[in-house]
Amino acid sequence: MADQFLVRGFSVRNRAAGVGAPLIAVGKLDPALRIYRAVAATVLLRGPDSLQDLSSGQGSASLELFSAFDHTNVVIGKASVPLETDITTPSAYMLNQSFVWQLEKQMFFSPGRALRVSVR
């Protein structure tokens, strides 16, 4: 969960209050950059439609995963409700990886050596 990650070095936290729990969605290791890419996401536990369904044991629940950049609201009942988002924490997670810190030294000592980055 994004709330459990200690963010340092950012003067501004870009968060929005709402329903759900903000997450850091971590992808596979990028072999070209040697870092794990991360994006902001929100997970929402959607329960049964009524308390009667819940008490009778007929209700079910589902987990829904939303991209913080694609979805800012979710419909619950008949209302559109904002999702809680945190887009600072995934950036902090990516910058906290060791390759990012090594890159600064590489570029200082070998400025002519190009860093190859694949665009997807």
Rosetta blueprint (number, residue, H / E / L):
1 M L
2 A H
3 D H
4 Q H
5 F L
6 L L
7 V L
8 R L
9 G L
10 F L
11 S L
12 V L
13 R L
14 N L
15 R E
16 A E
17 A L
18 G L
19 V E
20 G L
21 A E
22 P E
23 L E
24 I E
25 A E
26 V E
27 G E
28 K E
29 L E
30 D E
31 P L
32 A L
33 L L
34 R L
35 I E
36 Y E
37 R E
38 A E
39 V E
40 A E
41 A E
42 T E
43 V E
44 L E
45 L E
46 R E
47 G L
48 P L
49 D L
50 S L
51 L H
52 Q H
53 D H
54 L H
55 S H
56 S H
57 G L
58 Q L
59 G L
60 S L
61 A L
62 S E
63 L E
64 E E
65 L E
66 F E
67 S E
68 A L
69 F L
70 D L
71 H L
72 T L
73 N E
74 V E
75 V E
76 I E
77 G L
78 K L
79 A E
80 S E
81 V E
82 P E
83 L E
84 E L
85 T E
86 D E
87 I L
88 T H
89 T H
90 P H
91 S H
92 A H
93 Y H
94 M H
95 L H
96 N L
97 Q L
98 S H
99 F H
100 V H
101 W H
102 Q H
103 L H
104 E H
105 K H
106 Q H
107 M H
108 F H
109 F H
110 S L
111 P L
112 G L
113 R L
114 A L
115 L L
116 R L
117 V L
118 S L
119 V L
120 R L
